[in-house]
Amino acid sequence: MIEIKRLNSADADFATKLDALLAFEATQDEAIEGTVAAILADVKVRGDAAVIEYTQAFDDLQASSMAELEIPQQALQEALANLPGEQRQALEAAARRVRSYHQRQIVHSWQYEEDDAETRGTMLGQKITPLDRVGLYVPGGKASYPSSVLMNAIPARVAGVGELIMVVPTPAGEQNPLVLAAAALVGVDRVFTIGGAQAVAALAYGTQTVPQVDKIVGPGNAYVAAAKRRVFGVVGIDMVAGPSEILVICDGQTDPDWVAMDLFSQAEHDELAQSLLLCPDAAYIELVAAALEKLLPSMPRQRVIRAALENRGALIQVRDLDEACRIANRIAPEHLELSLDDAEAWVDKIDHAGAIFIGRYTSESLGDYCAGPNHVLPTSGSARFSSPLGVYDFQKRSSLIRVSQAASKTLGRIAATLAYGEGLPAHARSAEYRIES
């Protein structure tokens, strides 16, 4: 029997129970933080030697030099060439769709000239430039994710990033051909078989072999997340992601087996993943519960799924679909499925979600692999203030300001007045010099 929580929004203590269900603190494991801090400091000082030692210790991967931990381009191309036909076709189709979607996100530089009489000749604008070099962290070990290669590398390439450096752990030397093929397909420049905090440190600080990058993107375990958090400021990072999440809003008309499997699709990631159902139909909730029980024995990762559902999963009865949308906005889930009739009519009621999957036939798993939008999404409620990974994460903006001689007098008086008000006379005089000239 799966002991998944049952909640009802009509209960007086519902808000308290929901808060407890959503509570997740991923940051302060003192043992992890201490280990990561030591690794980062060591790699910063000793470079390649430290990376090699940690790779030997943590990944059981024997190497005497970094050259042995770098996969040559020829090996990447061979992995792509040797893929079974169906896998290569799927990989290429997914890459095409991801690229097509992200090409629509490109932002261009812009500028305009002011034509007001007092500021004529002033030009204001914004210059868009890509990052020079980006580090891609791709998980390895328990699971390998070629889809992560596509989702991280393609928007970077579309943005115009000059160089892509990929790190992927290969415990005991086990390399995933599909991951290497994906790296070849999207044009990754260099691939190192290193992982963990030591890989993040190598990318952030640079070593004798691994070049320093401008930004590190991609998911990893708790050590990787802690390392990314600590190097932020030295380099940019995409986000510090928590466990995967799915929230399904259903009207009670979808095949319960479909909904059960959608809940499984995120629960199978790890024991801390969160799978939630919001539905106003109590009888349908029981059908989904029965489907969970029926389908679980067929899942190869049933132990992980069970733990996730019992740890952080819930079947939640709501008064109506309007309330379901309000609760969804409170949760701000990574993945939100609207498994409803006329699902598009409900999209406007959703303000906070990493990705919204509209209609009964739009399973979240399509978004993970091939729909087109990025699968790197905000978790743990951060969809309230952050967005999916995209082309914009690999570009930076510079403001453009050109003030004419005439306009410097008008703007100079405004600036000087405000500067004196702030007690910054050098600012004021800097502006006034142009007025006096």
Backbone hydrogen bonds in HBPLUS format (Angstrom, degrees):
<---DONOR---> <-ACCEPTOR-->    atom                        ^
c    i                          cat <-CA-CA->   ^        H-A-AA   ^      H-
h    n   atom  resd res      DA  || num        DHA   H-A  angle D-A-AA Bond
n    s   type  num  typ     dist DA aas  dist angle  dist       angle   num
A0315-LEU N   A0005-LYS O   2.93 MM 310  6.34 157.5  1.98 157.3 161.8     1
A0007-LEU N   A0315-LEU O   3.08 MM 308  6.37 160.9  2.12 142.6 147.7     2
A0317-GLN N   A0007-LEU O   2.89 MM 310  6.28 162.1  1.92 153.5 151.1     3
A0011-ASP N   A0008-ASN O   3.02 MM   3  5.69 164.5  2.04 120.9 125.7     4
A0009-SER N   A0317-GLN O   2.89 MM 308  6.26 169.6  1.90 173.7 175.4     5
A0014-PHE N   A0011-ASP O   3.16 MM   3  5.22 160.6  2.20 113.6 113.2     6
A0017-LYS N   A0013-ASP O   3.03 MM   4  6.29 162.6  2.06 156.5 161.7     7
A0018-LEU N   A0014-PHE O   2.80 MM   4  6.01 158.1  1.85 158.9 165.6     8
A0019-ASP N   A0015-ALA O   2.97 MM   4  6.15 160.9  2.00 147.1 152.1     9
A0020-ALA N   A0016-THR O   3.04 MM   4  6.29 157.7  2.09 146.6 152.6    10
A0021-LEU N   A0017-LYS O   2.95 MM   4  6.18 149.8  2.04 143.7 152.1    11
A0022-LEU N   A0018-LEU O   2.95 MM   4  6.19 153.5  2.02 152.6 159.1    12
A0023-ALA N   A0019-ASP O   2.98 MM   4  6.01 131.8  2.22 142.5 154.7    13
A0029-ASP N   A0027-THR O   3.13 MM   2  6.20 132.6  2.37 105.2  93.3    14
A0033-GLU N   A0029-ASP O   2.88 MM   4  6.10 171.2  1.89 164.2 167.2    15
A0034-GLY N   A0030-GLU O   2.90 MM   4  5.96 159.8  1.94 145.8 151.0    16
A0035-THR N   A0031-ALA O   3.03 MM   4  6.20 162.3  2.06 147.1 152.1    17
A0036-VAL N   A0032-ILE O   2.88 MM   4  6.05 167.3  1.90 157.8 161.4    18
A0037-ALA N   A0033-GLU O   2.96 MM   4  6.07 162.6  1.99 147.1 152.1    19
A0038-ALA N   A0034-GLY O   3.14 MM   4  6.31 158.7  2.19 145.7 150.7    20
A0039-ILE N   A0035-THR O   3.03 MM   4  6.30 158.2  2.08 150.1 156.2    21
A0040-LEU N   A0036-VAL O   2.91 MM   4  6.11 169.6  1.92 160.5 162.7    22
A0041-ALA N   A0037-ALA O   3.09 MM   4  6.24 164.2  2.11 146.4 150.8    23
A0042-ASP N   A0038-ALA O   2.99 MM   4  6.12 155.1  2.05 145.2 152.3    24
A0043-VAL N   A0039-ILE O   2.92 MM   4  6.12 170.1  1.93 159.5 161.2    25
A0044-LYS N   A0040-LEU O   2.98 MM   4  6.07 156.1  2.04 146.9 154.1    26
A0045-VAL N   A0041-ALA O   3.25 MM   4  6.44 143.6  2.39 138.8 146.6    27
A0045-VAL N   A0042-ASP O   3.18 MM   3  5.31 126.4  2.48  96.8 109.7    28
A0046-ARG N   A0042-ASP O   2.79 MM   4  5.93 177.2  1.80 164.7 165.3    29
A0047-GLY N   A0043-VAL O   2.80 MM   4  4.69 144.8  1.92 125.5 131.8    30
A0050-ALA N   A0047-GLY O   3.05 MM   3  5.63 122.0  2.40 115.0 127.7    31
A0051-VAL N   A0047-GLY O   3.15 MM   4  6.45 163.4  2.18 154.9 160.1    32
A0052-ILE N   A0048-ASP O   2.90 MM   4  6.12 163.7  1.92 161.5 165.1    33
A0053-GLU N   A0049-ALA O   3.09 MM   4  6.31 160.7  2.13 144.5 149.7    34
A0054-TYR N   A0050-ALA O   2.98 MM   4  6.22 168.1  1.99 158.0 160.5    35
A0055-THR N   A0051-VAL O   2.98 MM   4  6.07 153.8  2.05 146.5 154.2    36
A0056-GLN N   A0052-ILE O   2.95 MM   4  6.17 154.8  2.02 149.5 156.0    37
A0057-ALA N   A0053-GLU O   2.97 MM   4  6.20 155.6  2.03 146.9 153.8    38
A0058-PHE N   A0054-TYR O   2.83 MM   4  5.84 171.9  1.84 154.2 156.5    39
A0059-ASP N   A0055-THR O   2.97 MM   4  5.26 149.4  2.06 129.4 139.0    40
A0172-ALA N   A0059-ASP O   2.69 MM 113  5.99 169.2  1.70 171.0 168.2    41
A0068-GLU N   A0065-SER O   3.14 MM   3  5.64 143.0  2.28 107.4 116.0    42
A0069-LEU N   A0066-MET O   2.83 MM   3  4.96 144.2  1.96 102.7 114.4    43
A0070-GLU N   A0067-ALA O   3.43 MM   3  5.37 166.8  2.45 101.3 103.2    44
A0193-THR N   A0069-LEU O   2.70 MM 124  5.20 159.0  1.74 150.8 158.3    45
A0071-ILE N   A0191-VAL O   2.87 MM 120  5.54 157.9  1.92 152.0 159.6    46
A0075-ALA N   A0072-PRO O   3.00 MM   3  5.45 126.2  2.30 108.4 121.0    47
A0076-LEU N   A0072-PRO O   3.29 MM   4  6.75 150.9  2.39 146.8 155.1    48
A0077-GLN N   A0073-GLN O   2.94 MM   4  6.26 164.3  1.97 158.7 162.1    49
A0078-GLU N   A0074-GLN O   2.91 MM   4  6.11 148.9  2.01 143.4 152.5    50
A0079-ALA N   A0075-ALA O   2.99 MM   4  6.18 149.7  2.08 141.4 149.0    51
A0080-LEU N   A0076-LEU O   3.10 MM   4  6.46 152.8  2.18 147.1 154.0    52
A0081-ALA N   A0077-GLN O   2.90 MM   4  6.14 160.6  1.94 147.2 152.9    53
A0082-ASN N   A0078-GLU O   2.90 MM   4  5.96 143.7  2.03 145.2 154.0    54
A0083-LEU N   A0080-LEU O   3.37 MM   3  5.48 166.0  2.39 104.9 108.9    55
A0087-GLN N   A0084-PRO O   3.06 MM   3  5.47 116.3  2.48 109.8 124.6    56
A0088-ARG N   A0084-PRO O   3.02 MM   4  6.28 165.0  2.04 162.3 167.2    57
A0089-GLN N   A0085-GLY O   2.94 MM   4  6.11 163.2  1.97 152.2 157.0    58
A0090-ALA N   A0086-GLU O   2.99 MM   4  6.18 155.2  2.06 144.1 150.8    59
A0091-LEU N   A0087-GLN O   2.88 MM   4  6.08 162.5  1.91 152.0 157.1    60
A0092-GLU N   A0088-ARG O   2.87 MM   4  6.02 165.1  1.89 153.7 157.7    61
A0093-ALA N   A0089-GLN O   2.89 MM   4  5.99 155.5  1.95 143.2 150.4    62
A0094-ALA N   A0090-ALA O   2.92 MM   4  6.08 163.9  1.95 150.2 154.5    63
A0095-ALA N   A0091-LEU O   2.95 MM   4  6.14 160.8  1.99 146.4 152.1    64
A0096-ARG N   A0092-GLU O   2.95 MM   4  6.15 156.1  2.01 146.7 152.6    65
A0097-ARG N   A0093-ALA O   3.12 MM   4  6.37 160.1  2.16 149.1 153.8    66
A0098-VAL N   A0094-ALA O   2.92 MM   4  6.14 165.5  1.94 157.7 161.9    67
A0099-ARG N   A0095-ALA O   2.89 MM   4  5.99 160.8  1.93 148.6 154.2    68
A0100-SER N   A0096-ARG O   2.90 MM   4  6.03 162.0  1.94 147.3 152.6    69
A0101-TYR N   A0097-ARG O   3.07 MM   4  6.23 161.5  2.10 149.0 153.1    70
A0102-HIS N   A0098-VAL O   3.08 MM   4  6.25 168.2  2.10 149.2 152.5    71
A0103-GLN N   A0099-ARG O   2.91 MM   4  6.03 142.3  2.06 151.0 160.3    72
A0104-ARG N   A0101-TYR O   3.15 MM   3  5.70 148.4  2.26 109.5 118.0    73
A0105-GLN N   A0102-HIS O   2.95 MM   3  5.20 160.0  1.99 108.3 114.8    74
A0110-TRP N   A0126-GLN O   2.93 MM  16  5.39 153.2  2.00 147.7 156.5    75
A0126-GLN N   A0110-TRP O   2.71 MM  16  5.39 160.2  1.75 160.2 162.3    76
A0112-TYR N   A0124-LEU O   2.78 MM  12  5.63 155.2  1.84 163.7 172.0    77
A0124-LEU N   A0112-TYR O   3.03 MM  12  5.63 161.0  2.07 162.7 165.9    78
A0114-GLU N   A0122-THR O   2.87 MM   8  5.50 166.7  1.89 162.3 166.6    79
A0119-THR N   A0116-ASP O   3.15 MM   3  5.45 139.5  2.33 107.0 118.1    80
A0120-ARG N   A0116-ASP O   2.84 MM   4  5.39 106.0  2.40 158.2 170.1    81
A0122-THR N   A0119-THR O   3.08 MM   3  5.88 144.4  2.22 147.7 149.8    82
A0123-MET N   A0402-ARG O   2.73 MM 279  4.97 157.7  1.77 145.6 153.6    83
A0402-ARG N   A0123-MET O   2.83 MM 279  4.97 152.0  1.91 154.4 155.6    84
A0125-GLY N   A0400-LEU O   2.91 MM 275  4.65 140.7  2.06 137.5 134.3    85
A0400-LEU N   A0125-GLY O   2.87 MM 275  4.65 164.8  1.89 123.5 120.8    86
A0127-LYS N   A0398-SER O   2.69 MM 271  4.99 169.4  1.70 155.3 158.8    87
A0398-SER N   A0127-LYS O   2.83 MM 271  4.99 158.8  1.88 145.7 152.9    88
A0129-THR N   A0396-LYS O   3.03 MM 267  5.55 165.3  2.05 157.7 162.4    89
A0396-LYS N   A0129-THR O   2.84 MM 267  5.55 162.1  1.87 160.3 165.3    90
A0131-LEU N   A0394-PHE O   3.02 MM 263  5.74 151.9  2.11 149.1 146.0    91
A0163-GLU N   A0132-ASP O   3.02 MM  31  6.41 131.0  2.27 141.7 155.8    92
A0214-ASP N   A0133-ARG O   2.78 MM  81  5.59 171.2  1.79 146.8 149.5    93
A0134-VAL N   A0163-GLU O   3.00 MM  29  6.45 158.9  2.04 164.9 169.5    94
A0165-ILE N   A0134-VAL O   2.94 MM  31  6.24 169.6  1.95 162.6 165.8    95
A0135-GLY N   A0215-LYS O   2.81 MM  80  6.12 171.8  1.82 165.7 168.5    96
A0217-VAL N   A0135-GLY O   2.95 MM  82  6.33 162.7  1.98 167.8 170.5    97
A0136-LEU N   A0165-ILE O   2.76 MM  29  6.05 160.5  1.80 148.7 154.5    98
A0167-VAL N   A0136-LEU O   2.91 MM  31  6.23 163.1  1.94 167.4 167.1    99
A0137-TYR N   A0217-VAL O   2.79 MM  80  6.08 174.6  1.80 166.6 168.3   100
A0138-VAL N   A0167-VAL O   3.03 MM  29  6.24 170.2  2.04 173.6 175.9   101
A0148-SER N   A0145-TYR O   3.02 MM   3  5.33 135.6  2.22 104.5 115.8   102
A0149-VAL N   A0146-PRO O   3.04 MM   3  5.14 126.0  2.34  97.7 111.7   103
A0150-LEU N   A0146-PRO O   3.26 MM   4  6.70 158.4  2.31 152.1 155.8   104
A0151-MET N   A0147-SER O   2.95 MM   4  6.17 168.1  1.97 152.6 155.8   105
A0152-ASN N   A0148-SER O   3.04 MM   4  5.97 146.2  2.15 141.2 148.1   106
A0153-ALA N   A0149-VAL O   2.88 MM   4  5.76 162.7  1.91 151.3 157.2   107
A0154-ILE N   A0150-LEU O   3.04 MM   4  5.55 158.6  2.09 138.6 145.5   108
A0157-ARG N   A0153-ALA O   2.92 MM   4  6.19 155.8  1.98 156.2 163.0   109
A0158-VAL N   A0154-ILE O   2.87 MM   4  6.11 163.9  1.89 158.4 163.2   110
A0159-ALA N   A0155-PRO O   2.92 MM   4  6.01 147.3  2.02 137.7 146.3   111
A0161-VAL N   A0156-ALA O   3.03 MM   5  5.53 165.7  2.05 158.6 154.0   112
A0160-GLY N   A0157-ARG O   2.97 MM   3  5.05 140.0  2.14  98.8 110.9   113
A0189-ASP N   A0164-LEU O   3.01 MM  25  5.32 134.8  2.22 132.1 145.5   114
A0190-ARG N   A0164-LEU O   3.30 MM  26  6.79 155.9  2.37 155.7 160.3   115
A0166-MET N   A0190-ARG O   2.81 MM  24  6.13 173.9  1.81 165.5 164.2   116
A0192-PHE N   A0166-MET O   2.84 MM  26  6.29 158.7  1.89 156.8 162.8   117
A0168-VAL N   A0192-PHE O   2.98 MM  24  6.42 155.0  2.05 161.7 168.9   118
A0173-GLY N   A0170-THR O   2.78 MM   3  5.06 139.7  1.94 144.6 139.0   119
A0174-GLU N   A0171-PRO O   3.11 MM   3  5.84 174.0  2.12 122.9 124.9   120
A0179-VAL N   A0176-ASN O   3.11 MM   3  5.44 125.0  2.42 107.4 120.5   121
A0180-LEU N   A0176-ASN O   3.18 MM   4  6.53 162.5  2.21 156.4 161.3   122
A0181-ALA N   A0177-PRO O   2.81 MM   4  5.97 153.7  1.88 145.7 153.8   123
A0182-ALA N   A0178-LEU O   2.94 MM   4  6.08 152.5  2.01 140.3 147.4   124
A0183-ALA N   A0179-VAL O   3.03 MM   4  6.32 151.6  2.11 144.8 152.3   125
A0184-ALA N   A0180-LEU O   3.04 MM   4  6.37 152.2  2.12 145.9 153.0   126
A0185-LEU N   A0181-ALA O   2.87 MM   4  6.11 158.8  1.91 150.1 156.4   127
A0186-VAL N   A0182-ALA O   3.08 MM   4  6.27 155.4  2.15 150.7 154.8   128
A0188-VAL N   A0183-ALA O   2.99 MM   5  5.24 171.2  2.00 155.2 155.5   129
A0187-GLY N   A0184-ALA O   3.27 MM   3  5.18 149.6  2.37  97.4 106.3   130
A0199-ALA N   A0195-GLY O   3.32 MM   4  4.79 141.9  2.48 112.5 116.5   131
A0199-ALA N   A0196-GLY O   3.11 MM   3  5.53 132.2  2.34 107.1 118.2   132
A0200-VAL N   A0196-GLY O   3.30 MM   4  6.72 158.7  2.35 149.6 155.3   133
A0201-ALA N   A0197-ALA O   2.89 MM   4  6.10 158.0  1.94 149.6 155.8   134
A0202-ALA N   A0198-GLN O   2.99 MM   4  6.14 155.0  2.05 138.6 145.2   135
A0203-LEU N   A0199-ALA O   3.03 MM   4  6.28 159.4  2.08 149.5 154.2   136
A0204-ALA N   A0200-VAL O   2.88 MM   4  6.04 154.3  1.95 147.5 155.4   137
A0205-TYR N   A0201-ALA O   2.87 MM   4  5.86 172.8  1.87 158.3 159.6   138
A0206-GLY N   A0202-ALA O   2.81 MM   4  4.91 136.5  2.00 125.0 137.4   139
A0213-VAL N   A0203-LEU O   2.94 MM  10  5.65 162.5  1.97 161.1 160.2   140
A0207-THR N   A0210-VAL O   2.81 MM   3  5.04 164.3  1.83 148.8 153.0   141
A0236-GLY N   A0214-ASP O   2.92 MM  22  6.22 175.5  1.92 144.0 144.1   142
A0216-ILE N   A0236-GLY O   2.86 MM  20  6.24 154.2  1.92 143.4 146.8   143
A0238-ASP N   A0216-ILE O   3.25 MM  22  6.69 133.5  2.48 153.9 154.3   144
A0225-ALA N   A0221-ASN O   2.92 MM   4  6.23 164.2  1.95 158.8 163.5   145
A0226-ALA N   A0222-ALA O   2.97 MM   4  6.09 159.5  2.02 142.2 147.8   146
A0227-ALA N   A0223-TYR O   2.96 MM   4  6.09 152.8  2.03 141.0 148.8   147
A0228-LYS N   A0224-VAL O   2.86 MM   4  6.10 162.9  1.89 155.5 159.7   148
A0229-ARG N   A0225-ALA O   3.03 MM   4  6.21 158.1  2.08 146.4 152.4   149
A0230-ARG N   A0226-ALA O   3.11 MM   4  6.32 149.7  2.20 140.9 148.6   150
A0231-VAL N   A0227-ALA O   3.02 MM   4  6.28 147.1  2.13 152.8 161.2   151
A0234-VAL N   A0231-VAL O   2.94 MM   3  5.51 147.7  2.04 131.9 142.2   152
A0235-VAL N   A0231-VAL O   3.20 MM   4  6.34 157.5  2.25 155.2 161.0   153
A0233-GLY N   A0235-VAL O   2.99 MM   2  5.17 154.0  2.06 143.3 145.1   154
A0274-GLN N   A0244-SER O   2.87 MM  30  6.39 159.8  1.91 153.3 159.7   155
A0246-ILE N   A0274-GLN O   2.85 MM  28  6.33 144.6  1.98 155.1 166.5   156
A0276-LEU N   A0246-ILE O   2.93 MM  30  6.27 158.0  1.98 152.1 159.5   157
A0247-LEU N   A0335-HIS O   2.90 MM  88  6.22 147.9  2.00 149.6 159.8   158
A0337-GLU N   A0247-LEU O   2.85 MM  90  6.26 161.3  1.89 155.3 161.8   159
A0248-VAL N   A0276-LEU O   2.88 MM  28  6.25 162.6  1.91 149.6 154.1   160
A0278-LEU N   A0248-VAL O   2.79 MM  30  6.15 163.5  1.82 166.0 168.2   161
A0249-ILE N   A0337-GLU O   2.85 MM  88  6.09 174.7  1.85 171.1 171.0   162
A0339-SER N   A0249-ILE O   2.83 MM  90  5.90 141.1  1.99 157.3 169.7   163
A0250-CYS N   A0278-LEU O   3.03 MM  28  6.41 164.3  2.05 169.4 174.3   164
A0258-TRP N   A0255-ASP O   2.90 MM   3  5.43 129.7  2.15 113.5 126.1   165
A0259-VAL N   A0255-ASP O   3.39 MM   4  6.87 156.4  2.45 151.0 156.9   166
A0260-ALA N   A0256-PRO O   2.90 MM   4  6.07 163.2  1.92 150.6 155.8   167
A0261-MET N   A0257-ASP O   2.98 MM   4  6.13 161.5  2.02 147.1 151.5   168
A0262-ASP N   A0258-TRP O   2.92 MM   4  6.18 147.8  2.03 145.3 154.9   169
A0263-LEU N   A0259-VAL O   2.95 MM   4  6.26 153.0  2.03 151.0 157.7   170
A0264-PHE N   A0260-ALA O   2.95 MM   4  6.29 151.5  2.03 144.1 152.7   171
A0265-SER N   A0261-MET O   2.90 MM   4  6.07 140.9  2.05 140.9 151.2   172
A0267-ALA N   A0263-LEU O   3.22 MM   4  6.38 161.2  2.26 146.6 152.0   173
A0268-GLU N   A0264-PHE O   2.91 MM   4  5.90 147.8  2.01 160.7 161.3   174
A0269-HIS N   A0266-GLN O   3.07 MM   3  5.61 163.7  2.10 116.0 121.2   175
A0273-ALA N   A0270-ASP O   3.14 MM   3  5.57 168.6  2.16 116.1 119.4   176
A0314-ALA N   A0275-SER O   3.18 MM  39  6.77 147.5  2.29 151.5 155.2   177
A0277-LEU N   A0314-ALA O   3.09 MM  37  6.53 146.7  2.21 150.7 160.5   178
A0316-ILE N   A0277-LEU O   2.80 MM  39  5.82 165.3  1.82 157.7 162.6   179
A0279-CYS N   A0316-ILE O   3.04 MM  37  6.44 155.9  2.10 165.5 171.3   180
A0318-VAL N   A0279-CYS O   3.02 MM  39  5.74 152.7  2.10 118.3 125.7   181
A0285-ILE N   A0281-ASP O   3.09 MM   4  6.42 152.3  2.17 149.5 157.4   182
A0286-GLU N   A0282-ALA O   3.24 MM   4  6.59 148.9  2.34 144.0 151.2   183
A0287-LEU N   A0283-ALA O   3.14 MM   4  6.54 142.0  2.29 139.4 150.0   184
A0287-LEU N   A0284-TYR O   2.95 MM   3  4.89 118.9  2.33  93.3 109.6   185
A0288-VAL N   A0284-TYR O   2.95 MM   4  6.35 152.2  2.02 154.0 161.3   186
A0289-ALA N   A0285-ILE O   2.94 MM   4  6.24 157.3  1.99 146.4 153.0   187
A0290-ALA N   A0286-GLU O   2.96 MM   4  6.17 154.2  2.03 142.9 149.4   188
A0291-ALA N   A0287-LEU O   2.93 MM   4  6.18 147.4  2.04 139.8 149.3   189
A0292-LEU N   A0288-VAL O   2.87 MM   4  6.18 150.4  1.96 152.2 159.9   190
A0293-GLU N   A0289-ALA O   3.20 MM   4  6.51 160.1  2.24 146.7 150.7   191
A0294-LYS N   A0290-ALA O   2.94 MM   4  6.16 157.7  1.99 147.4 154.1   192
A0295-LEU N   A0291-ALA O   2.91 MM   4  5.96 162.2  1.94 152.3 155.9   193
A0296-LEU N   A0292-LEU O   3.04 MM   4  5.88 148.0  2.14 147.5 154.2   194
A0298-SER N   A0295-LEU O   3.05 MM   3  5.65 147.8  2.16 118.1 127.1   195
A0299-MET N   A0296-LEU O   2.94 MM   3  5.42 168.7  1.95 124.3 127.9   196
A0302-GLN N   A0299-MET O   3.10 MM   3  4.99 132.6  2.33 123.8 117.2   197
A0305-ILE N   A0301-ARG O   3.01 MM   4  6.28 166.0  2.03 157.7 162.3   198
A0306-ARG N   A0302-GLN O   2.89 MM   4  5.93 166.6  1.91 147.3 151.0   199
A0307-ALA N   A0303-ARG O   3.10 MM   4  6.27 165.6  2.12 145.8 149.8   200
A0308-ALA N   A0304-VAL O   2.94 MM   4  6.17 161.9  1.98 152.7 157.5   201
A0309-LEU N   A0305-ILE O   2.92 MM   4  6.13 168.7  1.93 158.5 161.2   202
A0310-GLU N   A0306-ARG O   2.92 MM   4  6.07 159.0  1.97 153.1 159.0   203
A0311-ASN N   A0307-ALA O   2.77 MM   4  5.79 146.1  1.89 145.0 154.9   204
A0312-ARG N   A0308-ALA O   2.94 MM   4  5.87 171.4  1.95 152.4 154.5   205
A0313-GLY N   A0309-LEU O   3.03 MM   4  4.17 135.2  2.24 108.5 116.0   206
A0324-ALA N   A0320-ASP O   3.09 MM   4  6.40 149.9  2.18 140.7 149.9   207
A0325-CYS N   A0321-LEU O   2.99 MM   4  6.27 152.6  2.07 146.4 151.7   208
A0326-ARG N   A0322-ASP O   3.10 MM   4  6.45 153.2  2.17 144.9 152.3   209
A0327-ILE N   A0323-GLU O   2.90 MM   4  6.19 159.9  1.94 156.1 161.1   210
A0328-ALA N   A0324-ALA O   2.85 MM   4  6.07 153.3  1.92 145.5 153.9   211
A0329-ASN N   A0325-CYS O   2.98 MM   4  6.23 153.5  2.05 146.4 152.3   212
A0330-ARG N   A0326-ARG O   3.08 MM   4  6.40 143.5  2.21 138.4 148.7   213
A0330-ARG N   A0327-ILE O   3.03 MM   3  4.91 118.0  2.43  91.3 107.4   214
A0331-ILE N   A0327-ILE O   2.92 MM   4  6.25 148.5  2.02 149.1 157.8   215
A0332-ALA N   A0328-ALA O   2.78 MM   4  5.94 154.4  1.84 152.6 160.1   216
A0354-GLY N   A0333-PRO O   2.92 MM  21  6.41 158.6  1.97 151.8 158.0   217
A0355-ALA N   A0334-GLU O   3.02 MM  21  6.43 127.8  2.30 143.4 158.3   218
A0336-LEU N   A0355-ALA O   2.95 MM  19  6.21 154.2  2.02 163.0 171.2   219
A0357-PHE N   A0336-LEU O   2.74 MM  21  6.02 169.4  1.76 163.1 165.7   220
A0338-LEU N   A0357-PHE O   2.79 MM  19  6.02 172.3  1.80 171.9 170.2   221
A0359-GLY N   A0338-LEU O   2.94 MM  21  5.68 147.9  2.05 147.8 151.0   222
A0345-ALA N   A0342-ASP O   3.03 MM   3  5.73 146.1  2.15 117.9 126.5   223
A0346-TRP N   A0343-ALA O   2.95 MM   3  5.51 156.2  2.00 115.6 123.1   224
A0347-VAL N   A0344-GLU O   3.24 MM   3  5.30 154.8  2.30 102.5 109.8   225
A0349-LYS N   A0346-TRP O   3.02 MM   3  5.49 149.4  2.11 111.1 120.4   226
A0350-ILE N   A0347-VAL O   2.95 MM   3  5.43 164.4  1.97 117.5 122.6   227
A0362-THR N   A0359-GLY O   3.25 MM   3  5.63 166.8  2.27 113.8 117.5   228
A0366-LEU N   A0363-SER O   3.11 MM   3  5.78 148.9  2.21 116.1 123.3   229
A0367-GLY N   A0364-GLU O   2.93 MM   3  5.37 129.0  2.19 109.6 122.4   230
A0368-ASP N   A0364-GLU O   3.31 MM   4  6.75 138.9  2.49 141.6 153.1   231
A0368-ASP N   A0365-SER O   3.13 MM   3  4.97 126.1  2.44  90.4 104.5   232
A0370-CYS N   A0366-LEU O   2.94 MM   4  5.69 145.3  2.07 147.3 157.2   233
A0371-ALA N   A0366-LEU O   2.88 MM   5  5.42 147.3  1.99 147.2 143.2   234
A0389-LEU N   A0376-VAL O   2.94 MM  13  5.50 162.8  1.97 157.8 162.0   235
A0382-SER N   A0379-THR O   2.93 MM   3  5.52 164.5  1.95 121.9 126.1   236
A0384-ARG N   A0381-GLY O   3.21 MM   3  6.17 164.7  2.24 122.4 125.1   237
A0385-PHE N   A0382-SER O   3.01 MM   3  5.69 161.2  2.05 116.7 121.5   238
A0386-SER N   A0382-SER O   2.88 MM   4  5.88 129.5  2.14 149.3 164.5   239
A0393-ASP N   A0390-GLY O   2.94 MM   3  5.55 153.6  2.01 115.8 123.6   240
A0394-PHE N   A0391-VAL O   2.93 MM   3  5.54 162.8  1.96 120.2 125.9   241
A0395-GLN N   A0392-TYR O   3.48 MM   3  5.22 167.1  2.49 100.0 101.0   242
A0408-SER N   A0404-SER O   2.92 MM   4  6.08 139.2  2.09 145.5 156.4   243
A0409-LYS N   A0406-ALA O   3.23 MM   3  5.76 148.7  2.33 109.5 117.1   244
A0411-LEU N   A0407-ALA O   2.90 MM   4  6.07 173.4  1.90 168.1 167.1   245
A0412-GLY N   A0408-SER O   2.80 MM   4  5.31 136.1  2.00 118.9 132.2   246
A0413-ARG N   A0409-LYS O   3.20 MM   4  6.27 154.3  2.27 139.8 143.6   247
A0414-ILE N   A0410-THR O   3.43 MM   4  6.77 158.9  2.48 143.5 148.7   248
A0415-ALA N   A0411-LEU O   2.88 MM   4  6.11 168.4  1.90 156.0 159.2   249
A0416-ALA N   A0412-GLY O   2.83 MM   4  5.90 162.3  1.87 149.3 154.6   250
A0417-THR N   A0413-ARG O   3.10 MM   4  6.15 162.1  2.13 143.2 147.8   251
A0418-LEU N   A0414-ILE O   3.17 MM   4  6.44 163.7  2.20 151.1 155.0   252
A0419-ALA N   A0415-ALA O   2.81 MM   4  5.97 156.6  1.87 151.7 159.3   253
A0420-TYR N   A0416-ALA O   2.92 MM   4  6.09 167.1  1.94 155.6 157.6   254
A0421-GLY N   A0417-THR O   3.16 MM   4  6.31 150.9  2.25 137.1 145.5   255
A0422-GLU N   A0418-LEU O   3.02 MM   4  6.33 129.3  2.29 138.1 151.3   256
A0422-GLU N   A0419-ALA O   3.03 MM   3  5.04 132.3  2.26  95.6 108.8   257
A0424-LEU N   A0419-ALA O   2.99 MM   5  5.26 170.9  2.00 146.8 146.8   258
A0423-GLY N   A0420-TYR O   3.03 MM   3  4.98 156.1  2.09 101.1 108.6   259
A0427-HIS N   A0424-LEU O   3.18 MM   3  5.61 126.3  2.48 108.3 120.4   260
A0428-ALA N   A0424-LEU O   3.31 MM   4  6.69 158.4  2.36 146.4 152.5   261
A0429-ARG N   A0425-PRO O   2.81 MM   4  6.07 166.5  1.83 158.1 160.5   262
A0430-SER N   A0426-ALA O   2.95 MM   4  5.99 153.8  2.02 142.7 149.8   263
A0431-ALA N   A0427-HIS O   3.23 MM   4  6.57 152.9  2.31 146.8 152.5   264
A0432-GLU N   A0428-ALA O   2.87 MM   4  6.15 156.0  1.93 148.9 156.9   265
A0433-TYR N   A0429-ARG O   2.87 MM   4  5.97 149.4  1.97 152.7 157.0   266
A0434-ARG N   A0431-ALA O   3.20 MM   3  5.72 134.2  2.42 107.4 117.4   267
A0435-ILE N   A0432-GLU O   2.92 MM   3  4.89 120.5  2.29  95.2 111.4   268
A0436-GLU N   A0432-GLU O   2.88 MM   4  6.15 162.1  1.91 162.3 165.9   269
A0437-SER N   A0433-TYR O   3.10 MM   4  6.23 134.4  2.32 136.4 147.6   270
